[in-house]
Amino acid sequence: MSTLTQIQTQIAELQKQAQEIINVERRAVIDDIKVKMVTYNISSEELERRGKAVKAGQRTPSPIKYRKSENEYWVGRGPKPQWVKAIESEGESVELYRIPE
């Protein structure tokens, strides 16, 4: 049975081996990326621009498509709100509440 110290030593050795593999393969990966950038005409600025995630506060809210009252509206995505379900259960079409584009 292995002791905790033996397992930690094995982990450290494996991490060292993994880093050595990364160091050896890194140059080849970088060269491959450069070749693909030239082949597909990709600039480093384009990579930086596309790599940035949209921050939560920067997203544009979906426009409201249906409105019954000031506090009852729906953008047409996701689960239907209760007021839409009620209208449809009465046989009425939610399209009557569509906001013209």
Secondary structure, DSSP 8 states (H G I E B T S, - for coil): ---HHHHHHHHHHHHHHHHHHHHHHHHHHHHHHHHHHHHTT--HHHHHHHHS---GGG-------EEEETTEEE-S-SS--HHHHHHHHTT--GGGGB---
